[in-house]
């Protein structure tokens, strides 16, 4: 299921909860919460980038010429580009803890359980608490990076 199909589907046909959607620097962005676990953010990339950097082969080999290697976003691109040009990232990496709008860790958040078990262990500098607005900001940062890269391929 593509991001476009998810946005068009009735509620309940997927396991994503819509958090935010807006346009930043001319690009569509959207943030979802996956079940009660973590956040994901997506940006619809400019057409010029999708033509220059098509979807990578699904062979498990990292391609240094891929779109993934050309943009800096939290944890790297973990989605896309799909057939409609959406690319995205997730906030479910080691050290990530996703919290709801009240600051409560999401129920199925492994990082929250780990921190509680280890008495809020000595966190690494890259560890991040993700609030919904942080994910929106990271989407905006990704949109800016995609636009900057698109200028170079035109």
Backbone as ProteinMPNN parsed JSONL, in Angstrom:
{"seq_chain_A": "XXXXXXXXXXXXXXXXXXXXXXXXXXXXXXXXXXXXXXXXXXXXXXXXXXXXXXXXXXXXXXXXXXXXXXXXXXXXXXXXXXXXXXXXXXXXXXXXXXXXXXXXXXXXXXXXXXXXXXXXXXXXXXXXXXXXXXXXXXXXXXXXXXXXXXXXXX", "coords_chain_A": {"N_chain_A": [[0.843, -1.166, 0.0], [0.699, 2.141, -0.935], [1.728, 5.447, 0.19], [-0.035, 7.376, -0.783], [-2.301, 5.76, -1.258], [-2.859, 5.036, 1.382], [-3.524, 7.524, 2.487], [-5.866, 7.971, 1.087], [-7.501, 5.908, 1.899], [-10.258, 4.611, 3.842], [-10.581, 5.162, 7.413], [-9.205, 2.672, 9.562], [-8.516, 0.772, 7.689], [-5.857, 0.387, 7.651], [-2.888, 0.349, 9.713], [-2.195, 2.833, 10.718], [-2.217, 5.986, 12.326], [-3.327, 9.142, 11.567], [-1.423, 12.034, 12.079], [-0.41, 14.566, 11.299], [-0.511, 16.676, 8.449], [0.772, 18.608, 5.887], [1.899, 21.255, 3.662], [5.188, 21.942, 2.831], [7.547, 24.143, 1.73], [6.52, 23.758, -0.828], [6.212, 21.008, -1.019], [4.375, 18.056, -0.249], [3.808, 16.855, 3.029], [3.535, 14.314, 5.535], [2.642, 12.903, 8.668], [2.439, 9.996, 10.576], [1.275, 7.845, 13.24], [2.361, 4.687, 14.06], [0.381, 2.095, 14.891], [0.384, 1.791, 18.36], [3.029, 2.496, 18.726], [5.296, 3.911, 17.326], [6.409, 6.884, 15.534], [6.161, 7.868, 12.076], [7.406, 9.604, 9.231], [6.692, 11.232, 6.143], [7.499, 12.49, 2.887], [6.494, 13.858, -0.172], [8.452, 13.555, -2.818], [10.121, 15.795, -5.148], [9.353, 15.536, -8.651], [11.591, 15.551, -10.367], [13.595, 14.4, -8.83], [12.693, 11.786, -8.463], [12.825, 10.789, -11.009], [15.598, 10.954, -11.403], [16.584, 9.413, -9.322], [15.463, 6.541, -9.09], [13.382, 4.025, -7.446], [15.236, 1.878, -5.311], [16.847, -1.275, -6.082], [15.48, -4.232, -4.731], [17.435, -5.795, -3.305], [18.915, -5.854, -1.051], [21.352, -4.626, -1.101], [23.276, -1.805, -0.455], [23.143, 1.162, -2.234], [25.314, 3.569, -3.23], [24.637, 5.566, -4.927], [22.017, 6.075, -4.596], [18.883, 7.7, -3.715], [18.561, 7.599, -1.0], [21.178, 7.743, -0.044], [21.777, 10.348, -0.539], [20.41, 12.213, 1.008], [20.018, 13.601, 4.28], [18.42, 12.443, 6.953], [16.669, 11.649, 9.971], [17.824, 8.57, 11.01], [18.077, 7.763, 8.394], [16.628, 7.282, 5.089], [13.898, 5.187, 5.205], [11.861, 4.332, 3.73], [10.661, 4.105, 0.455], [11.753, 5.617, -2.701], [8.26, 5.385, -3.384], [5.794, 4.334, -5.838], [4.447, 6.694, -6.257], [6.199, 8.628, -5.542], [6.711, 9.145, -2.844], [8.804, 9.407, -0.009], [10.324, 8.339, 3.077], [10.896, 8.245, 6.675], [11.525, 6.628, 9.854], [10.837, 6.642, 13.385], [11.907, 4.684, 15.082], [14.317, 3.7, 15.944], [17.264, 2.478, 17.659], [17.512, 3.977, 20.772], [15.523, 5.815, 20.255], [12.592, 7.239, 21.565], [9.216, 7.429, 21.463], [6.735, 9.773, 22.227], [3.452, 10.711, 23.309], [1.211, 13.533, 22.71], [1.01, 14.487, 25.285], [3.344, 13.865, 26.518], [3.629, 11.305, 27.388], [5.119, 8.125, 27.147], [4.577, 6.138, 24.233], [2.422, 3.257, 24.307], [3.406, 0.699, 23.301], [6.138, 0.988, 23.186], [9.304, -0.008, 22.932], [11.715, 1.166, 23.695], [10.956, 2.819, 25.85], [10.243, 0.875, 27.758], [12.729, -0.359, 28.07], [14.276, 1.743, 29.121], [12.963, 2.123, 31.569], [13.439, -0.337, 32.82], [16.185, -0.221, 33.087], [16.559, 1.921, 34.693], [16.483, 4.505, 33.444], [18.839, 4.488, 31.711], [22.272, 5.401, 30.916], [22.109, 7.525, 28.442], [22.875, 7.681, 24.987], [24.337, 10.281, 22.952], [22.942, 10.438, 20.598], [20.452, 9.54, 21.135], [16.943, 10.044, 21.099], [14.005, 11.721, 22.089], [10.885, 11.589, 20.721], [8.458, 13.821, 19.991], [5.221, 14.549, 18.641], [5.363, 17.05, 17.21], [8.095, 17.234, 16.759], [8.556, 15.309, 14.832], [7.121, 16.359, 12.714], [8.709, 18.619, 12.239], [11.056, 17.319, 11.426], [10.167, 16.176, 9.059], [9.778, 18.526, 7.605], [12.423, 19.376, 7.431], [13.436, 17.306, 5.865], [11.966, 17.784, 3.518], [13.093, 20.233, 2.746], [15.742, 19.409, 2.239], [15.299, 17.644, 0.099], [14.295, 19.402, -1.845], [16.562, 21.031, -2.186], [18.382, 19.168, -3.22], [17.017, 18.534, -5.574], [17.364, 20.83, -7.087], [19.95, 20.509, -7.934], [19.872, 18.422, -9.749], [18.442, 19.207, -11.924]], "CA_chain_A": [[0.0, 0.0, 0.0], [1.49, 3.359, -1.017], [1.279, 6.516, 1.075], [-1.23, 7.949, -1.406], [-3.417, 4.847, -0.988], [-3.173, 5.141, 2.806], [-4.229, 8.793, 2.69], [-7.191, 7.869, 0.459], [-8.263, 4.795, 2.47], [-11.056, 4.904, 5.039], [-9.945, 4.787, 8.681], [-9.347, 1.276, 9.94], [-8.009, -0.132, 6.662], [-4.413, 0.283, 7.836], [-2.554, 0.475, 11.128], [-1.581, 4.141, 10.916], [-3.078, 7.073, 12.795], [-2.895, 10.414, 11.001], [-1.031, 13.021, 13.081], [-0.261, 15.882, 10.693], [-0.227, 16.746, 7.026], [0.819, 19.981, 5.403], [2.834, 21.494, 2.574], [6.368, 22.717, 3.243], [8.363, 24.501, 0.558], [5.884, 23.217, -2.019], [6.142, 19.541, -0.987], [3.427, 17.485, 0.705], [4.384, 16.06, 4.107], [2.534, 13.667, 6.374], [3.161, 12.168, 9.816], [1.529, 8.995, 11.135], [1.724, 6.997, 14.344], [2.152, 3.275, 13.74], [-0.3, 1.495, 16.035], [0.768, 2.56, 19.553], [4.443, 2.184, 18.822], [6.26, 4.95, 16.948], [6.006, 7.798, 14.47], [6.818, 7.821, 10.765], [7.182, 10.816, 8.474], [6.844, 11.06, 4.697], [7.469, 13.676, 2.031], [6.377, 13.542, -1.599], [9.653, 14.13, -3.44], [9.939, 16.411, -6.465], [9.412, 14.598, -9.774], [12.953, 15.495, -10.904], [14.377, 13.458, -8.027], [12.224, 10.42, -8.695], [13.397, 10.403, -12.306], [17.049, 10.811, -11.254], [16.866, 8.392, -8.309], [14.306, 5.635, -8.969], [13.391, 3.11, -6.304], [16.371, 0.963, -5.352], [16.565, -2.701, -6.233], [15.199, -4.861, -3.437], [18.394, -6.888, -3.198], [19.63, -5.733, 0.209], [22.655, -3.993, -1.312], [23.204, -0.354, -0.345], [23.644, 1.81, -3.447], [25.787, 4.911, -2.882], [24.032, 6.519, -5.867], [20.574, 6.115, -4.342], [18.346, 8.88, -3.041], [18.834, 7.399, 0.425], [22.537, 8.184, 0.273], [21.923, 11.763, -0.882], [19.73, 13.089, 1.962], [20.256, 13.334, 5.692], [17.196, 12.486, 7.756], [16.84, 10.774, 11.125], [17.86, 7.14, 10.735], [18.13, 7.501, 6.954], [15.344, 6.96, 4.458], [13.507, 3.795, 5.431], [10.726, 4.059, 2.858], [10.559, 4.733, -0.852], [10.514, 6.22, -3.192], [7.23, 4.475, -3.896], [5.376, 4.651, -7.215], [3.942, 8.066, -6.303], [7.284, 9.534, -5.189], [6.834, 9.38, -1.409], [9.941, 8.857, 0.723], [10.074, 8.567, 4.489], [11.779, 7.792, 7.75], [10.785, 6.227, 11.042], [11.408, 7.008, 14.681], [11.927, 3.426, 15.837], [15.702, 3.251, 15.984], [17.82, 2.369, 18.999], [17.606, 5.28, 21.417], [14.316, 6.607, 20.005], [11.407, 7.003, 22.38], [8.116, 8.252, 20.973], [5.8, 10.162, 23.269], [2.246, 11.349, 22.78], [1.178, 14.984, 22.88], [1.087, 14.794, 26.716], [4.647, 13.469, 27.026], [3.587, 9.92, 27.856], [5.634, 7.196, 26.132], [3.554, 5.325, 23.581], [2.314, 1.993, 25.044], [4.213, -0.418, 22.808], [7.44, 1.552, 22.898], [10.349, -0.837, 23.532], [12.71, 2.04, 24.329], [10.435, 3.24, 27.155], [10.377, -0.277, 28.647], [14.154, -0.55, 28.328], [14.721, 2.801, 30.031], [12.405, 1.859, 32.895], [14.135, -1.496, 33.366], [17.575, 0.134, 33.374], [16.536, 3.156, 35.456], [16.864, 5.591, 32.521], [20.264, 4.252, 31.476], [23.11, 6.461, 30.35], [21.708, 7.638, 27.039], [23.85, 8.159, 24.007], [24.016, 11.616, 22.453], [22.031, 10.345, 19.463], [19.127, 9.121, 21.592], [15.986, 11.122, 20.864], [12.587, 11.607, 22.454], [10.125, 12.126, 19.584], [7.128, 14.37, 20.171], [4.635, 14.709, 17.296], [5.867, 18.244, 16.512], [9.471, 16.974, 16.331], [8.485, 14.538, 13.592], [6.698, 17.33, 11.702], [9.905, 19.414, 11.923], [11.992, 16.48, 10.666], [9.592, 16.117, 7.705], [10.09, 19.797, 6.958], [13.863, 19.344, 7.131], [13.578, 16.402, 4.733], [11.45, 18.491, 2.337], [14.108, 21.215, 2.368], [16.867, 18.672, 1.658], [14.873, 17.134, -1.203], [14.25, 20.544, -2.764], [17.941, 21.434, -2.463], [18.942, 18.161, -4.117], [16.329, 18.64, -6.865], [17.997, 21.933, -7.827], [21.219, 20.017, -8.477], [19.666, 17.427, -10.809], [17.677, 19.792, -13.037]], "C_chain_A": [[0.9, 1.245, 0.0], [0.951, 4.408, -0.036], [0.019, 7.172, 0.514], [-2.445, 7.076, -1.129], [-3.831, 4.903, 0.48], [-3.963, 6.418, 3.077], [-5.651, 8.75, 2.149], [-8.086, 6.813, 1.103], [-9.101, 5.248, 3.666], [-10.298, 4.493, 6.302], [-10.197, 3.323, 8.987], [-8.834, 0.298, 8.901], [-6.494, -0.271, 6.709], [-4.125, 0.542, 9.312], [-1.839, 1.783, 11.438], [-2.618, 5.146, 11.391], [-2.507, 8.377, 12.264], [-2.605, 11.401, 12.122], [-1.01, 14.418, 12.479], [-0.028, 15.722, 9.204], [-0.243, 18.197, 6.597], [1.787, 20.072, 4.234], [3.967, 22.36, 3.108], [7.258, 22.909, 2.029], [7.843, 23.821, -0.703], [5.757, 21.705, -2.057], [5.161, 19.083, 0.089], [4.203, 16.695, 1.757], [3.25, 15.44, 4.901], [3.25, 12.899, 7.483], [2.062, 11.237, 10.308], [2.139, 8.411, 12.407], [1.392, 5.568, 13.94], [1.616, 2.587, 14.993], [-0.049, 2.364, 17.267], [2.255, 2.391, 19.789], [5.357, 3.369, 18.555], [5.705, 5.806, 15.819], [6.793, 7.528, 13.195], [6.465, 9.117, 10.037], [7.482, 10.602, 7.008], [6.774, 12.405, 3.992], [7.342, 13.194, 0.596], [7.483, 14.297, -2.321], [9.331, 14.786, -4.777], [10.118, 15.382, -7.583], [10.827, 14.453, -10.325], [13.813, 14.503, -10.128], [13.974, 12.017, -8.288], [12.747, 9.913, -10.035], [14.898, 10.135, -12.181], [17.429, 9.668, -10.309], [15.662, 7.468, -8.151], [14.453, 4.722, -7.75], [14.553, 2.131, -6.428], [15.922, -0.478, -5.57], [16.365, -3.29, -4.846], [16.11, -6.067, -3.246], [19.231, -6.819, -1.929], [20.99, -5.07, 0.099], [22.467, -2.479, -1.267], [23.853, 0.263, -1.574], [24.031, 3.246, -3.106], [25.242, 5.971, -3.825], [22.532, 6.663, -5.647], [20.163, 7.421, -3.672], [18.633, 8.801, -1.545], [20.213, 7.929, 0.819], [22.729, 9.683, 0.091], [21.255, 12.726, 0.106], [20.005, 12.641, 3.387], [18.946, 13.532, 6.448], [17.378, 11.472, 8.876], [16.77, 9.297, 10.736], [17.971, 6.774, 9.271], [16.737, 7.245, 6.397], [15.059, 5.481, 4.683], [12.298, 3.407, 4.59], [10.917, 4.814, 1.55], [11.867, 4.956, -1.575], [9.531, 5.165, -3.7], [6.785, 4.965, -5.278], [4.834, 6.072, -7.364], [4.994, 9.098, -5.882], [7.425, 9.847, -3.71], [8.087, 8.702, -0.861], [9.708, 9.138, 2.204], [11.102, 7.969, 5.412], [10.913, 7.339, 8.918], [11.547, 6.631, 12.294], [11.384, 5.788, 15.59], [13.331, 2.832, 15.837], [16.152, 3.14, 17.436], [18.0, 3.764, 19.579], [16.389, 6.158, 21.209], [13.219, 6.236, 21.004], [10.332, 7.971, 21.904], [7.13, 8.507, 22.104], [4.578, 10.808, 22.628], [2.273, 12.841, 23.086], [1.227, 15.418, 24.347], [2.431, 14.421, 27.33], [4.711, 12.06, 27.566], [4.158, 9.007, 26.78], [4.502, 6.364, 25.534], [3.588, 3.911, 24.173], [3.24, 0.866, 24.582], [5.637, 0.002, 22.483], [8.523, 0.783, 23.644], [11.371, 0.024, 24.261], [12.247, 2.487, 25.711], [10.569, 2.11, 28.165], [11.834, -0.506, 29.03], [14.663, 0.493, 29.317], [14.213, 2.549, 31.453], [13.149, 0.711, 33.568], [15.561, -1.154, 33.785], [17.686, 1.447, 34.138], [17.063, 4.327, 34.633], [18.366, 5.58, 32.284], [20.986, 5.438, 30.849], [22.873, 6.524, 28.851], [22.844, 8.147, 26.185], [23.412, 9.508, 23.487], [23.02, 11.579, 21.302], [20.635, 9.891, 19.866], [18.168, 10.308, 21.516], [14.615, 10.765, 21.408], [11.809, 12.305, 21.349], [8.73, 12.52, 20.005], [6.537, 14.533, 18.776], [5.198, 15.908, 16.533], [7.318, 18.086, 16.061], [9.489, 16.232, 14.996], [8.036, 15.44, 12.443], [7.911, 18.16, 11.268], [10.91, 18.605, 11.106], [11.486, 16.282, 9.239], [9.916, 17.398, 6.941], [11.566, 19.852, 6.558], [14.138, 18.435, 5.936], [13.088, 17.072, 3.45], [12.475, 19.508, 1.837], [15.301, 20.54, 1.687], [16.52, 18.143, 0.268], [14.815, 18.253, -2.237], [15.659, 21.0, -3.151], [18.603, 20.454, -3.439], [18.311, 18.251, -5.506], [16.928, 19.758, -7.713], [19.285, 21.476, -8.515], [21.038, 19.052, -9.641], [18.914, 17.985, -12.014], [18.574, 20.196, -14.164]], "O_chain_A": [[1.772, 1.373, 0.859], [-0.149, 4.263, 0.497], [-0.899, 7.488, 1.27], [-3.513, 7.594, -0.799], [-5.019, 4.827, 0.791], [-4.952, 6.399, 3.81], [-6.541, 9.412, 2.683], [-9.297, 6.815, 0.882], [-8.708, 6.148, 4.408], [-9.471, 3.582, 6.264], [-11.274, 2.796, 8.706], [-8.721, -0.893, 9.187], [-5.913, -0.978, 5.886], [-5.022, 0.912, 10.068], [-0.978, 1.833, 12.317], [-3.754, 5.157, 10.916], [-1.335, 8.682, 12.487], [-3.431, 11.591, 13.014], [-1.534, 15.357, 13.077], [0.579, 14.748, 8.758], [-1.178, 18.932, 6.913], [2.42, 19.084, 3.862], [3.733, 23.381, 3.754], [7.668, 21.944, 1.385], [8.621, 23.365, -1.541], [5.243, 21.161, -3.034], [5.116, 19.639, 1.186], [5.134, 15.96, 1.43], [2.14, 15.972, 4.938], [4.317, 12.323, 7.272], [0.905, 11.636, 10.441], [3.349, 8.474, 12.622], [0.27, 5.278, 13.525], [2.296, 2.505, 16.015], [-0.259, 3.576, 17.207], [2.692, 2.168, 20.918], [6.106, 3.793, 19.435], [4.671, 5.493, 15.23], [7.921, 7.034, 13.224], [5.372, 9.658, 10.202], [8.415, 9.879, 6.659], [6.09, 13.329, 4.434], [8.002, 12.235, 0.195], [7.452, 15.524, -2.422], [8.388, 14.388, -5.46], [10.936, 14.469, -7.471], [11.228, 13.356, -10.712], [14.669, 13.839, -10.711], [14.824, 11.127, -8.33], [13.073, 8.734, -10.171], [15.411, 9.195, -12.787], [18.47, 9.034, -10.48], [14.915, 7.594, -7.181], [15.507, 4.662, -7.118], [14.826, 1.615, -7.512], [14.783, -0.846, -5.285], [17.025, -2.876, -3.893], [15.653, -7.194, -3.056], [20.147, -7.619, -1.741], [21.709, -4.96, 1.092], [21.605, -1.934, -1.956], [24.986, -0.074, -1.917], [23.176, 4.05, -2.736], [25.373, 7.163, -3.549], [21.852, 7.313, -6.44], [20.997, 8.149, -3.132], [18.913, 9.814, -0.904], [20.379, 8.498, 1.898], [23.742, 10.232, 0.523], [21.505, 13.93, 0.051], [20.198, 11.456, 3.659], [18.439, 14.647, 6.562], [18.163, 10.533, 8.74], [15.765, 8.839, 10.194], [17.959, 5.591, 8.931], [15.787, 7.02, 7.147], [15.893, 4.627, 4.381], [11.773, 2.3, 4.713], [11.282, 5.99, 1.533], [12.936, 4.542, -1.125], [9.914, 4.193, -4.351], [7.354, 5.917, -5.812], [4.77, 6.596, -8.475], [4.718, 10.297, -5.866], [8.193, 10.739, -3.35], [8.39, 7.561, -1.21], [8.979, 10.067, 2.553], [12.038, 7.288, 4.995], [9.718, 7.629, 8.966], [12.743, 6.922, 12.254], [10.903, 5.85, 16.722], [13.507, 1.617, 15.742], [15.489, 3.655, 18.337], [18.582, 4.636, 18.933], [16.228, 7.155, 21.914], [12.96, 5.058, 21.25], [10.52, 9.187, 21.938], [6.743, 7.596, 22.836], [4.661, 11.379, 21.54], [3.241, 13.349, 23.652], [1.461, 16.593, 24.63], [2.647, 14.63, 28.523], [5.723, 11.654, 28.138], [3.745, 9.087, 25.624], [3.587, 5.941, 26.241], [4.663, 3.412, 24.507], [3.798, 0.153, 25.415], [6.27, -0.573, 21.597], [8.645, 0.912, 24.862], [11.843, -0.351, 25.335], [13.046, 2.532, 26.646], [10.963, 2.347, 29.307], [12.136, -0.811, 30.184], [15.398, 0.162, 30.247], [14.946, 2.74, 32.423], [13.454, 0.782, 34.758], [16.086, -1.736, 34.734], [18.768, 2.027, 34.227], [17.966, 5.047, 35.059], [19.071, 6.534, 32.612], [20.36, 6.356, 30.319], [23.368, 5.691, 28.091], [23.667, 8.949, 26.626], [22.233, 9.85, 23.571], [22.327, 12.565, 21.048], [19.73, 9.858, 19.032], [18.541, 11.438, 21.832], [14.124, 9.652, 21.216], [12.045, 13.481, 21.069], [7.909, 11.666, 20.339], [7.29, 14.647, 17.809], [5.481, 15.801, 15.34], [7.737, 18.723, 15.095], [10.333, 16.495, 14.139], [8.521, 15.3, 11.32], [8.119, 18.381, 10.075], [11.545, 19.141, 10.198], [12.286, 16.224, 8.305], [10.285, 17.352, 5.768], [11.905, 20.32, 5.471], [14.975, 18.754, 5.091], [13.726, 16.943, 2.405], [12.696, 19.625, 0.632], [15.809, 21.035, 0.682], [17.352, 18.187, -0.638], [15.24, 18.07, -3.378], [15.914, 21.319, -4.312], [19.297, 20.866, -4.368], [18.999, 18.062, -6.509], [16.991, 19.637, -8.936], [19.657, 22.007, -9.562], [21.956, 18.879, -10.442], [18.768, 17.293, -13.022], [18.099, 20.705, -15.179]]}, "name": "protein", "num_of_chains": 1, "seq": "XXXXXXXXXXXXXXXXXXXXXXXXXXXXXXXXXXXXXXXXXXXXXXXXXXXXXXXXXXXXXXXXXXXXXXXXXXXXXXXXXXXXXXXXXXXXXXXXXXXXXXXXXXXXXXXXXXXXXXXXXXXXXXXXXXXXXXXXXXXXXXXXXXXXXXXXXX"}
